Amino acid sequence: MNDVHAKLDSHFSLEVLADILSLPKKSIESRINKGELAPCPESGLIDKAQVLHFPQVKSIHESRWDEELKIKPIRPYKLIELFAGGGGLALGMEQAGFESVLLNEWDKHACSTLRHNRPEWNVVEGDISNIDFTSINEEIDVLTGGFPCQAFSYAGKSLGFEDTRGTLFFEMARAIKETQPKVFLAENVRALLTHENGKTLEIIKSVIDELGYILVEPKVVKAIFYKVPQKRERLILVGIRKDIFENSKAKFEWPSPYKRIMTLTDAFKKGELYETDVAESAGQIYPKRKAEIMENVPQGGYWRNLSDDLQREYMQGSYFLGGGKTGMARRLSMDEPSLTLTTSPAQKQTERCHPTETRPLQSREYARIQTFPDNWEFQGPLSAVYKQIGNAVPVNMAAALGRSVVRLLNELEA
């Protein structure tokens, strides 16, 4: 296994290189055809030395991950988390050294998960609009949360804090206003960048400014760079309170990427991420005919890898619509990170079939792809478990972001 890892440290598959560079695989193949890249004849892998001029590859090669792991809070930093879900972000922040004062979540099964795993956490279940944050007496260092992306009602006016009332962003902004954390960290879908032609983000920025915070330039963060075997992308917003930031030399720095890209082999097998192979767990199963069709899809393949008659049967009306639809009848590959997990592994548009067995991913496999520890136990029916895991922030990515926030707070304290 170590030989394999040494190879993966110094070589990339075409698929993984495409993910690192945010390019389609065809673009890498085109560079090979032009002679710009030369894969190793035996393995078909690209030697890292050939692509070191790309900044993304260079940052992996020059990773400061091990140094950043040593970042520790110089005093106990207090955290409030909103929209906590099944605990991915909260767990990562805990690993980075934060102490939770309050976690809010309206979903009862997610709250059960949080209480079951951390009985000492103050989990407030229910609607965020009913929480009076002014009643919190402790000084809050950080407020985190992933508010859903919603449209604001534009009535031809430049919207401020009060005008966003009725949205969950308003509730997060209200929590910031009432608790005055030194820093906040919000995560969202990448689509927020272009939502309503960018107007939604502009309003969010103006409200953050109105609340007295400097916004670090928002960044789309890719989970594959942070020791997560999954191609998940999230938009991260970090705000720092102006009154403390303007009088300091502190600067927020995004976390350094890990030194290699994790794959499903890392998620499911004993190795660098986990001390054992993944255990059997509850999972959805395919209807008989669907399983028979999916048997014919190779690792990393999808509906286009089926014979024409099976394509027609499986796709039905979609067969004639053209377009990629690469999530349909999709089987994952052990040699790549997983596609972004959804709230169900067997949805027709976003199929997540196990690489070597013909079945949807099981719940524990789901949890490992999101880098939850094996002892983190999810509560509720299977559908609720998949939903909690599928919506989570990957734990290792959350911890990396958390360490960057700790470093910032340490500088602000100094």
TAZI-V960037 format. One record per pair of residues at least 24 apart in sequence whose ideal C-beta (glycine too) atoms are under 8 Angstrom apart, sorted by sequence separation. I is the first residue (numbers start at 1). GAP is how many residues later the second one is. If there is no record, write none. Layout:
i/gap
I/GAP
I/GAP
This chain:
i/gap
73/24
80/24
86/24
90/24
104/24
147/24
215/24
216/24
302/24
325/24
327/24
329/24
331/24
366/24
370/24
371/24
14/25
71/25
72/25
73/25
85/25
147/25
193/25
214/25
302/25
303/25
341/25
370/25
371/25
84/26
87/26
213/26
214/26
302/26
303/26
363/26
371/26
86/27
87/27
104/27
145/27
193/27
213/27
214/27
302/27
303/27
86/28
211/28
213/28
214/28
302/28
341/28
11/29
17/29
143/29
184/29
208/29
212/29
213/29
226/29
301/29
302/29
332/29
341/29
14/30
21/30
84/30
87/30
190/30
212/30
301/30
13/31
87/31
90/31
208/31
212/31
214/31
226/31
227/31
300/31
338/31
11/32
13/32
14/32
143/32
214/32
225/32
226/32
297/32
299/32
300/32
12/33
13/33
21/33
143/33
204/33
221/33
225/33
229/33
297/33
298/33
299/33
300/33
11/34
12/34
17/34
20/34
22/34
102/34
173/34
177/34
228/34
229/34
297/34
299/34
11/35
21/35
101/35
169/35
173/35
176/35
219/35
227/35
229/35
294/35
299/35
300/35
7/36
11/36
12/36
20/36
21/36
143/36
216/36
225/36
293/36
299/36
300/36
10/37
11/37
20/37
101/37
176/37
224/37
229/37
294/37
7/38
10/38
143/38
169/38
173/38
224/38
229/38
9/39
10/39
12/39
84/39
101/39
140/39
142/39
147/39
149/39
164/39
344/39
20/40
128/40
140/40
141/40
142/40
143/40
144/40
146/40
149/40
133/41
140/41
141/41
142/41
143/41
144/41
145/41
146/41
147/41
345/41
129/42
133/42
140/42
141/42
142/42
143/42
144/42
145/42
146/42
149/42
193/42
344/42
98/43
128/43
136/43
142/43
144/43
149/43
164/43
190/43
192/43
343/43
344/43
98/44
128/44
131/44
134/44
151/44
152/44
159/44
190/44
229/44
343/44
83/45
133/45
151/45
154/45
189/45
190/45
82/46
132/46
133/46
149/46
160/46
161/46
188/46
189/46
227/46
344/46
128/47
152/47
159/47
160/47
187/47
188/47
343/47
152/48
158/48
159/48
187/48
341/48
342/48
343/48
93/49
151/49
161/49
187/49
188/49
302/49
341/49
150/50
160/50
161/50
186/50
187/50
93/51
149/51
152/51
185/51
186/51
185/52
80/53
184/53
185/53
186/53
90/54
184/54
89/55
183/55
184/55
300/55
80/56
89/56
183/56
297/56
299/56
89/57
183/57
299/57
182/58
183/58
182/59
294/59
78/60
80/60
181/60
284/60
286/60
78/61
79/61
82/61
84/61
85/61
180/61
284/61
78/62
79/62
80/62
81/62
82/62
83/62
182/62
283/62
284/62
78/63
79/63
80/63
81/63
82/63
83/63
176/63
295/63
77/64
78/64
79/64
80/64
81/64
83/64
294/64
77/65
79/65
82/65
83/65
268/66
291/67
264/68
291/68
264/69
265/69
263/70
264/70
265/70
263/71
264/71
267/71
263/72
264/72
286/72
263/73
264/73
286/73
263/74
264/74
285/74
286/74
262/75
284/75
285/75
261/76
283/76
284/76
283/77
283/78
283/79
282/80
283/80
281/81
282/81
280/82
281/82
283/82
281/83
280/84
281/84
83/85
279/85
278/86
278/87
146/88
82/89
83/89
82/90
278/90
264/91
82/93
274/94
80/95
273/95
279/95
268/97
89/98
267/98
273/98
276/98
284/98
80/99
283/99
268/100
274/100
282/100
80/101
267/101
267/102
284/102
282/103
264/105
231/106
230/107
231/107
233/107
229/108
230/108
231/108
232/108
228/109
229/109
230/109
231/109
232/109
230/110
230/111
224/113
223/114
229/139
230/139
229/140
230/140
228/141
228/142
229/142
228/143
227/144
255/145
255/146
255/148
255/149
254/150
253/151
252/152
252/153
253/154
253/155
252/156
251/157
250/158
234/159
251/160
250/161
65/162
232/162
249/162
250/162
234/163
248/163
230/164
248/164
250/164
60/165
232/165
236/165
59/166
228/166
238/167
245/167
226/168
228/168
240/168
244/168
56/169
227/169
228/169
226/170
227/170
223/171
226/171
240/172
223/173
227/173
223/174
226/174
221/176
221/180
68/187
68/188
67/189
65/190
65/191
64/192
65/192
63/193
65/193
63/194
65/194
63/195
63/196
59/197
60/197
59/198
60/198
61/198
60/199
22/200
60/200
56/201
60/201
19/203
20/204
19/205
187/206
19/212
185/216
185/220
183/222
183/225
183/226
182/227
182/230
20/241
19/242
16/245
16/247
146/247
12/249
9/250
9/251
8/252
8/253
5/255
8/255
117/259
117/260
116/261
116/263
142/263
113/264
113/265
5/266
113/266
5/267
112/267
113/267
142/267
112/268
141/268
1/270
109/270
110/270
109/271
108/272
109/272
110/274
109/275
113/275
109/276
107/277
109/278
110/278
109/279
91/281
107/281
88/282
91/282
88/284
15/285
91/285
87/289
86/292
95/300
87/301
92/301
86/302
92/302
96/302
85/303
86/303
89/303
92/303
95/303
96/303
88/304
89/304
91/304
92/304
95/304
98/304
86/305
87/305
88/305
92/305
93/305
96/305
97/305
85/306
86/306
88/306
92/306
93/306
96/306
97/306
85/307
88/307
91/307
92/307
95/307
96/307
90/308
91/308
92/308
98/308
89/309
92/309
93/309
96/309
97/309
88/310
92/310
96/310
19/317
15/318
19/318
16/319
15/320
16/320
15/321
16/321
13/322
13/323
77/329
68/332
71/332
77/332
73/333
69/334
72/334
65/335
68/335
71/335
68/336
71/336
73/336
74/336
73/337
75/338
68/339
71/339
74/339
74/340
